[in-house]
Amino acid sequence: MNKIEGIDLGSGANPKCTIGIDIYSYLGVIKADLAFEPIPFPDNSQPYVWAKDFLEHIPVCVYWCENGHGIKWNRRYCRIELMKEIYRVLKPGGVFESLTPRFGLNSDTGWARDPTHQGPPWTAETFQYFCGGYKEITPSYGIDFAFKLDKIEEGIGHVFARLIKPS
């Protein structure tokens, strides 16, 4: 089977792409927790990034205290930081595709019943935040980049998104 040149995020043991990254150890796959670690590749180095049934496992936000006593609390928006990382590693003109479980009208209960899924679910509107939508608020969220939205489809079970890093 010919693999696509690029990165498969949350690839499991059989990446679709030439590079697989997963939180678990698999032969030939890079082990990394992308909710907290950067994608281990240089800026503008990858032509393609794929994420199937992966983004929903990334927490929206985590909180922690520097000294464990509630004096100085910190917050990190893991989903936003991961999307920044995807943007960072893609070459100009590079493509990010995602297939994410859908929750809501005309969907099954797959998203909600999986105890490893982090809420809220991804929607077509969620991807708009990373494509120049909601410009009045995205800078305050730390979203300082904008993909070009090439395609978004909401099917019965999934949301498919194809985003392109502008040239």
Secondary structure, DSSP 8 states (H G I E B T S, - for coil): ---EEEEEET-TTS-SEEEEEESS--TTSEE--TTTS--SS-TT-EEEEEEES-GGGS-S-EEEESSSSSSSEEEE-HHHHHHHHHHHHEEEEEEEEEEEE--STT--SHHHH-TT--SS---HHHHHTTTT-STTTGGGGT-----EEEEEEE-SSEEEEEEE---
